């Protein structure tokens, strides 16, 4: 046998969760763009050259620092999950093989 079945399974599951998160992130971004009339960044973020798509991954404090008032209001109604939160939620429903 080449390699650990347990590590192989864990790697494959992590990749599956990561792929699902990317779909979630793209959907959240598209919905926010529409709801916020394309105004996702505050003035400071625009001046700093922040990529608006980057607000949908990573630390929440960074996202909130650079987000427009419109996006912050949208997030109050549609909370966005960080990858760590998304991953934790996925593990709640995951069946671990014997």
N, C-alpha and C positions, 0 to 999 in steps of 0.2 A: 504494500500500500504506500502510495507516495503522498505524504502530508496527512495532517489531522482532519478527520471528518468534521469534528466539532468546529475547528477554526474555519474550515471551508464553508460550513453551514452559516456560521456567524458572518463571514465576509459577504456571502451571497445575500443574506438578510439585510445587512447594512446597506448594500448597494440597492436592493429593492426599496428600502425605506427612503434612501436618498433620492432615488428616481421619483418616487411618489411625492416627496417634498418639493422637488423641482416643479412638478405639475401643479401642486398646490400654490407654490410661490408665483408661478406664471399666471394662474387664475386670479389670485389676489391682486397682483399688479395690474392686470387688465381691468378688473372691476374698479380698482381705486382710480386709475387713469380716467375712466368714464365718469365715475361719481364725482371726482374732484375737478373735472374739466381740465385735465392735464396739469394741474397745479399741485405738484407733490413735494416740491422743495421750498424751503424758506429762502429769504434773500442771502443769508450768510452761506447756505449750502451752495447756492448758485455761484456766488463769488468764489467759493473754495473749489468749484469744479466737481462736486459730489455727483456720482452717478445715481439717479433716482431709483433704478432697479436694485441697487445695493442696499437700500433701506429695508428690503424685504427678506434679508438674511442677516444673520449675525446678532449682535447685542441689541437689546431693546433700547437701552439708554442712548446709543449712537443713533439709532433710527429716529427716536423722538427728538433728539437734538437738532437734526437736519430737516425734519418733516415740516411741511406747511401747516397752517392752522386747519386748512381743509382736510388734509390727510389725517391729522391728529383727531379731528372730529369723526372722520370715517372709521378710524381704528377703534374709537369708543363704541361704535355700533357693530363693527366687524373686527374683533381682536385678531391680530396676526400672531401666529405662533413662530417662535424661533425654531431652528432645527432641533435643538435639544428638547424642547417641549413636544414637538411633533414626534420625535423618536420615542420619548417616554410614553406618549399616548399609544403609539403603535405597539409597544411592548405589553401594554395592558391587555391587548386582544390577541397577542401572538401565541400560537401553539408551538411549544418547544418539543422537537422530536426526542424520543427516548434513546 
